[in-house]
């Protein structure tokens, strides 16, 4: 049953007593058509009770004797006074809000989505809910009812005014999923028919009364001989009452397509508290809601008893000559006693109410043990030990983890369908991940210092440091690792904090950093001086070598000239020898002159 009055179909009255007070507007119980799934009929009363408890005192009191039966021989007026004094302590609704808030202490992470789809992804539902708000709605329904359904749909004429060009999500509560059929296709069980209920208002003129209209949306998977495949279609029935025979109504048939091709599966996903199947999971809060109703009845009896016993009653002697009379309980009247008795004051000592008080406290403890959230007057040291607290938190953690895993799995599949329908081809990497770090002790200063020391020592990387700082709510959820690293490396983010900047650079203090910088500066200066000396020495060496090369060249030229002179001298000697030899030969060949006679 939906929380909205228009979502409730006519059925059996919640109470049989006459309504004497105009400010009460009893809501009728929801009823289902005969063709609805048997599990829907089985869980209808449980869903009704949980939904009413979550809505709070007004909804519970509107159901009157459904949750608070009258005491024996009560008149209508006495019952309405009894109902008015009763207090419904809404532990069920508080538990739903608390557990939902725990899951969404950090935003859900979405990966793999194309940037071109971000505009339509920001508000992926028809009721202008953001994706995070839609996830909260899914989790809230799973925590309270243990069942939910989501359909991916799209308008058939995108581009027309008022019609979105992107697919959208439509959520259906447990009470609105009326029927389903599962068939084995290609070795897997898939839904081939899902019947959903929607509520709308008929168009009306201003000043006219509102009229509710029921819409039955039948999702089917039918075999097409023409295509040789399964084809997904919708049949939309508009009726005035859910009990209308749908065979007498002409439905509107819709066949959604992508690029002209129909789908071969129904884009609808069942969500459960334990697993995402069509089978109905038992609500995690069914026991808490039942105890909450029992606590409401005990508290009503306690308040009823207090009303009649809290005020003292005066009594006095009956004047002489008067007969017996009827008496009214309350401090505004005086009871009369027999003549001669002493007047006095009747006052309740409270022992008779201890049983009701103990019953209320016992039920509160039972609800707390089941994971219910309530503001108790006891301190934790009195109410529960550390061991019992760990056991209770472990129970809550297991329930929430099951729900979170189911939401991650189901919404990842739905987001892939949404992205594929909107035009994205690569969808395998799309994933939705909800927060799973809940119900754990917060990191203290000692743990944070230990993590930072390990980061400084190089034991853990900066990604681990970022993770733990986010877990301790020091770093906001929106800050990614790359942004965190960039800010760590930016000294302008740590103005007037020289020690912090020094530690970022690996120094113990800023003084050590200055000393190290001075040492490095002196070393660089010394290195430059040494480099200059080496350069001068190399220059001198090059100059010396040049002179030596010149001298060697001169010596070589001199030696060459000497060799040439020697060669020329040798040639002249040879020529002289040849000339002398030639002259000697000529002299030998010349005839001898006659000798002169002696005398």
C-alpha positions in Angstrom: 0.0 0.0 0.0 1.3 3.4 -0.8 1.5 6.2 1.7 -0.6 8.5 -0.5 -4.4 8.3 0.0 -4.9 8.0 -3.7 -2.9 4.9 -3.8 -5.3 3.0 -1.5 -8.1 1.0 -3.1 -11.5 0.7 -1.6 -11.8 -2.3 0.6 -12.6 -3.4 4.1 -12.9 -0.7 6.7 -10.1 -0.5 9.2 -12.4 0.0 12.1 -16.0 -0.9 12.9 -16.7 1.9 15.4 -18.6 5.0 14.6 -16.4 8.1 13.9 -17.5 10.8 16.3 -14.6 13.1 15.7 -14.3 15.0 12.5 -10.5 15.4 12.6 -10.0 11.6 12.2 -10.2 10.4 8.6 -9.8 6.6 8.7 -8.0 5.1 5.7 -9.3 1.9 4.2 -7.3 -1.2 3.9 -5.8 -2.1 0.6 -7.2 -5.0 -1.3 -5.9 -6.8 -4.4 -7.7 -8.3 -7.4 -8.2 -12.0 -7.5 -5.6 -12.4 -10.3 -2.8 -10.9 -8.2 0.1 -13.2 -7.3 -0.6 -15.4 -4.2 2.5 -14.0 -2.5 1.1 -10.5 -2.8 -2.1 -11.7 -0.9 0.0 -13.5 1.7 2.2 -10.5 2.5 -0.5 -7.8 2.2 -1.3 -7.5 5.9 2.4 -7.4 6.9 3.2 -4.7 4.3 0.2 -2.7 5.6 1.4 -2.9 9.2 5.0 -1.9 8.3 3.8 0.9 6.1 1.5 2.3 8.8 4.2 2.0 11.4 6.7 3.9 9.3 4.2 6.7 8.6 3.7 7.2 12.4 1.1 7.9 15.0 -1.5 9.6 12.8 -1.7 6.7 10.3 -1.8 4.1 13.1 -4.5 6.0 15.0 -6.5 6.4 11.8 -6.8 2.6 11.6 -8.4 2.7 15.1 -9.3 -0.8 16.3 -7.1 -2.5 13.7 -4.1 -1.8 15.9 -5.8 -0.8 19.2 -8.8 -3.0 20.0 -11.2 -1.5 22.6 -11.3 -2.8 26.1 -14.3 -4.8 27.3 -17.6 -3.0 27.5 -16.2 0.3 26.2 -18.6 2.8 24.7 -17.7 4.7 21.5 -16.8 7.8 23.4 -14.7 5.9 25.9 -12.8 4.2 23.1 -12.1 7.5 21.3 -10.8 8.9 24.6 -8.8 5.8 25.1 -7.4 6.2 21.5 -6.6 9.9 22.1 -4.6 9.2 25.2 -2.6 6.4 23.5 0.9 7.2 22.3 2.6 5.5 19.4 6.3 5.6 19.9 7.5 5.3 16.2 10.6 3.1 16.6 10.0 1.5 13.1 10.2 4.8 11.2 13.1 5.9 13.2 14.9 2.7 12.4 14.3 3.1 8.7 15.6 6.7 8.7 18.7 5.8 10.8 19.7 2.8 8.7 19.2 4.7 5.4 21.3 7.6 6.7 24.1 5.2 7.7 24.3 3.8 4.2 24.4 7.2 2.6 26.9 8.8 5.0 29.0 8.8 1.8 27.8 9.3 -1.7 27.5 6.4 -4.1 30.2 6.0 -6.7 29.3 5.5 -10.4 32.0 4.5 -12.9 32.1 3.7 -16.6 29.4 6.1 -17.7 30.1 8.1 -20.8 30.4 11.9 -20.3 27.9 12.5 -23.0 25.2 10.8 -20.9 25.9 12.9 -17.7 23.2 15.5 -18.5 20.4 12.9 -18.5 22.0 10.9 -15.7 21.8 13.8 -13.2 18.0 13.4 -13.0 17.2 9.9 -14.3 13.6 9.7 -13.0 10.3 11.3 -14.0 9.7 12.8 -10.6 12.9 15.0 -10.8 14.9 12.9 -8.3 18.6 12.9 -8.7 20.4 9.5 -9.0 21.5 9.7 -5.3 18.0 10.5 -4.2 16.6 7.6 -6.2 19.1 5.3 -4.6 18.0 6.5 -1.2 14.4 5.7 -2.1 15.4 2.2 -3.2 17.3 1.5 0.0 14.6 2.9 2.1 12.0 0.6 0.6 14.3 -2.4 0.9 15.0 -1.6 4.6 11.3 -1.2 5.4 9.5 -3.5 3.0 12.2 -5.8 1.7 11.0 -5.5 -1.9 11.1 -3.0 -4.7 11.0 -2.9 -8.5 12.5 -0.5 -11.0 11.6 -0.2 -14.7 13.8 1.5 -17.4 11.4 3.3 -19.8 11.6 6.0 -22.4 9.1 8.3 -24.1 8.2 7.2 -27.6 8.5 10.7 -29.2 11.7 12.4 -28.0 12.1 16.0 -29.0 8.5 16.9 -28.5 7.9 19.6 -25.8 7.7 18.1 -22.4 9.2 14.8 -23.5 12.6 13.8 -22.5 15.2 12.4 -24.9 16.8 10.2 -22.3 15.5 7.0 -20.7 14.3 7.2 -17.1 13.8 5.1 -14.0 10.4 4.4 -12.6 10.2 2.8 -9.1 7.4 0.5 -7.9 6.7 -0.3 -4.3 6.1 -3.8 -3.1 2.3 -3.3 -3.0 2.4 -2.1 -6.7 4.0 -5.2 -8.1 0.8 -7.2 -8.5 1.8 -10.2 -10.6 4.7 -11.9 -12.5 5.5 -14.9 -14.6 8.9 -16.5 -14.9 10.0 -18.6 -17.9 13.2 -20.4 -18.7 14.8 -18.9 -21.8 18.2 -20.0 -23.1 18.7 -21.9 -19.9 17.9 -19.0 -17.5 14.8 -18.0 -15.7 13.7 -14.6 -16.9 10.4 -12.7 -16.3 8.1 -12.9 -19.3 5.3 -11.0 -17.7 5.2 -8.3 -14.9 2.0 -6.5 -13.9 2.4 -3.2 -12.2 0.0 -0.7 -10.7 0.3 3.1 -11.0 -1.9 5.8 -9.6 -2.8 9.1 -11.3 -5.3 11.8 -11.2 -7.9 12.5 -13.8 -7.7 15.9 -15.5 -10.0 18.3 -13.7 -11.0 21.9 -13.8 -10.1 24.3 -11.0 -12.3 23.9 -8.0 -13.5 20.4 -8.9 -12.9 17.5 -6.7 -10.0 15.2 -7.4 -10.6 11.8 -8.9 -8.1 9.0 -8.7 -7.4 6.8 -11.7 -5.7 3.4 -11.6 -3.3 2.5 -14.4 -2.3 -1.2 -14.8 0.9 -1.5 -16.8 1.5 -5.0 -18.1 5.0 -5.8 -19.3 5.2 -8.8 -21.6 7.8 -10.8 -23.5 6.3 -12.4 -26.5 7.8 -14.6 -29.2 7.9 -13.0 -32.7 7.9 -15.4 -35.6 8.8 -12.6 -37.9 11.9 -11.7 -36.1 12.7 -15.1 -34.7 13.3 -13.6 -31.3 11.5 -12.4 -28.1 9.9 -8.9 -28.3 9.3 -6.7 -25.2 5.9 -4.8 -25.2 3.8 -2.9 -22.8 0.0 -3.0 -22.4 -1.4 0.0 -20.5 -4.9 -0.3 -19.0 -6.6 2.8 -17.6 -9.4 1.9 -15.1 -11.3 3.5 -12.3 -10.9 0.6 -9.9 -8.2 -2.1 -9.6 -11.0 -4.7 -9.4 -12.2 -3.9 -12.9 -12.2 -6.8 -15.3 -9.2 -6.0 -17.6 -10.6 -8.2 -20.4 -13.3 -5.5 -20.9 -10.8 -2.7 -21.3 -9.0 -2.0 -24.5 -5.3 -1.4 -23.7 -2.8 0.8 -25.4 0.1 -1.3 -26.7 3.6 0.1 -26.7 6.7 -1.5 -28.1 9.9 0.3 -27.0 12.7 0.3 -29.5 16.4 1.3 -29.7 17.4 2.5 -33.2 14.3 0.9 -34.5 14.9 -2.6 -33.0 12.8 -3.9 -30.1 14.2 -5.3 -26.9 14.4 -9.1 -26.3 14.2 -8.7 -22.5 12.0 -6.8 -20.1 14.0 -3.9 -18.7 12.6 -4.4 -15.2 14.6 -5.5 -12.1 13.3 -7.0 -8.8 15.0 -5.8 -5.7 15.0 -7.8 -2.5 16.6 -7.6 1.0 18.5 -10.8 0.4 18.5 -11.4 -3.4 17.2 -9.8 -6.5 14.7 -12.4 -7.6 11.0 -12.3 -8.2 10.4 -14.2 -4.9 9.3 -12.0 -2.1 11.9 -11.6 0.7 10.7 -11.2 4.3 10.9 -7.6 5.4 13.9 -6.9 7.8 11.5 -4.7 9.9 8.5 -7.1 10.2 9.5 -8.2 13.7 10.2 -4.7 14.8 6.9 -3.4 13.4 5.0 -6.2 15.2 6.7 -5.4 18.5 6.1 -1.7 17.9 2.3 -2.3 17.6 2.4 -4.5 20.7 4.3 -1.7 22.5 1.6 0.8 21.3 -1.2 -1.3 22.9 0.7 -1.7 26.2 1.4 2.0 26.3 -2.2 2.8 25.6 -3.3 0.6 28.6 -0.6 2.3 30.7 -1.9 5.7 29.8 -5.5 4.6 30.4 -4.6 3.4 33.8 -2.6 6.5 34.7 -5.6 8.6 33.7 -7.8 7.0 36.3 -5.1 6.6 39.1 -2.9 9.7 38.8 -5.3 12.1 40.5 -6.1 11.8 44.2 -9.7 11.3 45.4 -11.2 13.0 48.4 -13.7 11.2 50.7 -15.8 12.5 53.6 -18.7 11.4 55.8 -22.2 11.1 54.3 -24.5 13.8 55.8 -27.2 12.3 58.0 -30.3 11.3 56.2 -28.8 10.9 52.7 -29.0 7.7 50.9 -26.2 6.0 48.9 -25.2 7.6 45.6 -22.9 6.8 42.6 -19.3 7.9 42.6 -17.1 9.3 39.9 -13.3 8.8 39.8 -11.3 12.0 39.7 -9.9 14.8 41.8 -12.9 17.0 41.0 -15.3 15.0 43.2 -15.6 13.9 46.8 -16.5 10.4 47.9 -18.7 10.1 51.0 -18.0 7.5 53.7 -20.1 6.2 56.5 -20.9 8.4 59.5 -18.2 8.3 62.2 -15.3 7.5 59.8 -12.5 9.9 59.4 -12.3 11.9 56.0 -9.1 11.4 54.0 -7.5 11.3 50.6 -7.3 8.2 48.3 -4.1 8.2 46.3 -2.6 5.6 44.0 0.8 4.2 45.2 1.7 3.1 41.7 2.4 -0.6 42.3 -0.5 -1.7 40.1 1.2 0.0 37.1 4.5 -1.7 37.4 3.5 -4.6 35.3 2.5 -2.4 32.3 5.7 -0.3 32.7 7.8 -3.4 32.8 6.0 -4.7 29.7 6.8 -1.5 27.8 10.4 -1.5 28.8 10.8 -5.2 27.9 9.4 -4.6 24.4 11.7 -1.6 23.9 14.6 -3.8 24.8 13.5 -6.4 22.4 13.1 -3.9 19.6 16.6 -2.6 20.4 18.0 -6.1 20.3 16.4 -6.6 16.8 18.2 -3.5 15.6 15.5 -0.9 16.2 16.5 2.7 16.9 15.1 4.5 19.9 16.3 7.2 22.2 16.5 5.5 25.6 17.0 7.2 28.9 19.6 4.7 29.9 23.3 5.1 29.4 25.1 2.6 27.3 27.0 1.3 30.3 23.7 0.4 32.0 21.7 -0.7 29.0 24.2 -3.0 27.2 27.7 -4.2 27.5 30.4 -3.8 24.8 29.9 -7.4 23.7 26.1 -7.1 23.3 26.7 -3.8 21.4 29.1 -5.5 19.0 26.6 -8.3 18.5 23.8 -5.9 17.7 26.0 -3.9 15.3 27.1 -7.1 13.6 23.4 -7.9 13.1 22.7 -4.5 11.6 25.8 -4.6 9.5 24.8 -8.0 8.0 21.3 -6.7 7.1 22.7 -3.5 5.6 25.4 -5.3 3.6 22.9 -7.6 2.1 20.7 -4.7 1.0 23.7 -2.7 -0.3 25.0 -5.6 -2.3 21.5 -6.1 -3.8 21.2 -2.4 -4.7 24.7 -2.4 -6.3 24.0 -5.4 -8.4 20.5 -4.3 -9.5 21.3 -0.7 -10.2 24.5 -1.6 -12.1 22.4 -3.7 -14.4 19.7 -1.0 -14.8 22.3 1.7 -15.4 23.8 -0.4 -18.2 20.4 -0.7 -19.7 19.9 3.0 -19.3 23.2 3.8 -21.0 22.7 1.3 -23.8 19.3 2.7 -24.5 20.6 6.3 -24.5 23.2 5.5 -27.1 26.4 4.3 -25.2 28.0 1.2 -26.8 30.6 0.3 -24.2 28.6 -0.6 -21.1 30.5 -3.5 -19.5 32.5 -1.2 -17.2 29.5 0.6 -15.8 29.1 0.0 -12.1 27.3 1.4 -9.1 28.9 1.1 -5.7 27.3 2.2 -2.4 29.0 2.9 0.8 29.9 -0.3 2.7 31.9 1.2 5.6 29.2 1.7 8.2 28.6 0.8 11.8 32.3 0.8 12.5 34.2 2.7 15.2 35.5 6.1 14.0 39.3 6.3 13.6 40.9 8.1 16.5 43.9 10.4 16.6 46.2 7.5 17.4 45.1 5.5 14.4 45.4 8.5 12.1 48.9 9.2 13.3 49.9 5.6 12.7 48.5 5.7 9.2 50.3 9.0 8.5 53.6 7.6 10.0 53.3 4.6 7.7 52.8 6.9 4.7 55.8 9.0 5.7 57.9 5.8 6.1 56.8 4.6 2.7 54.9 1.6 4.0 51.5 2.6 2.5 50.9 4.7 -0.6 49.0 8.0 -0.7 45.8 6.2 -2.0 45.6 4.3 1.4 46.2 7.6 3.3 43.4 9.2 1.3 41.1 6.2 1.9 41.5 6.4 5.7 41.2 10.2 5.8 37.9 9.9 4.0 36.8 7.1 6.3 37.6 9.4 9.3 35.6 12.2 7.5 38.7 14.4 7.4 38.7 14.5 3.6 35.3 15.1 1.9 33.8 12.4 -0.3 33.9 14.5 -3.4 37.7 14.8 -3.3 39.3 12.1 -5.5 42.8 10.7 -5.0 44.3 12.8 -7.8 42.9 16.0 -6.3 44.2 15.0 -2.9 47.7 14.4 -4.3 47.7 17.7 -6.2 46.8 19.6 -3.0 49.5 17.8 -1.0 52.1 18.9 -3.6 50.9 22.5 -3.6 52.8 24.5 -1.0 50.3 27.4 -1.4 47.7 25.3 0.4 49.9 25.4 3.6 50.7 29.0 4.0 52.5 30.1 7.2 53.1 26.4 8.1 56.8 25.9 7.3 57.1 22.7 9.4 54.2 21.2 7.4 55.8 22.1 4.1 59.1 20.7 5.4 57.5 17.4 6.4 55.9 17.2 2.9 59.4 17.4 1.5 60.7 14.7 3.9 62.2 16.8 6.6 61.6 16.7 10.3 61.3 20.4 10.8 61.6 23.6 8.7 65.0 24.2 10.4 66.4 20.9 9.0 65.1 21.9 5.6 66.8 25.3 5.7 70.1 23.7 6.9 69.8 21.1 4.1 69.1 23.8 1.5 72.2 25.8 2.7 74.4 22.7 2.5 73.1 22.0 -1.0 73.7 25.6 -1.9 77.3 25.4 -0.6 77.8 22.1 -2.4 76.5 23.6 -5.7 78.9 26.6 -5.2 81.8 24.3 -4.6 80.9 22.2 -7.6 80.8 25.4 -9.7 84.2 26.5 -8.5 85.7 23.0 -9.1 84.1 23.0 -12.6 85.6 26.5 -13.3 89.1 25.3 -12.1 88.8 22.2 -14.3 87.7 24.3 -17.2 90.8 26.7 -16.7 93.1 23.7 -16.5 91.7 22.3 -19.6 92.1 25.6 -21.4 95.7 25.9 -20.2 96.3 22.4 -21.4 94.8 23.1 -24.7 97.0 26.3 -25.0 100.2 24.3 -24.0 99.4 21.7 -26.5 98.9 24.3 -29.2 102.4 25.7 -28.5 103.9 22.3 -28.5 102.2 21.5 -31.7 103.6 24.7 -33.3 107.1 24.0 -32.1 106.8 20.5 -33.4 105.6 21.8 -36.7 108.5 24.3 -36.8 111.0 21.5 -36.0 109.5 19.4 -38.6 109.8 22.1 -41.2 113.4 22.8 -40.1 114.2 19.1 -40.3 112.6 19.0 -43.7 114.6 22.0 -44.8 117.8 20.4 -43.4 117.0 17.2 -45.2 116.5 19.1 -48.4 119.8 20.9 -47.9 121.6 17.7 -47.1 120.0 16.1 -50.1 121.1 19.0 -52.2 124.6 18.8 -50.7 124.7 15.1 -51.4 123.6 15.8 -55.0 126.3 18.4 -55.4 128.9 16.0 -54.0 127.7 13.4 -56.4 127.9 15.9 -59.2 131.4 16.9 -58.2 132.4 13.3 -58.1 130.9 12.7 -61.5 132.7 15.8 -62.9 136.0 14.7 -61.4 135.6 11.3 -62.7 134.8 12.6 -66.2 137.8 14.9 -66.2 140.0 12.0 -65.1 138.7 9.9 -68.0 139.3 12.7 -70.4 142.8 13.2 -69.2 143.6 9.5 -69.6 142.4 9.5 -73.2 144.5 12.6 -74.2 147.9 11.6 -76.0 151.1 12.3 -74.1 153.2 15.3 -75.1 156.8 14.8 -76.4 159.5 15.2 -73.9 162.0 18.0 -74.4 165.6 16.9 -74.8 167.8 17.4 -72.0 169.8 20.1 -72.1 
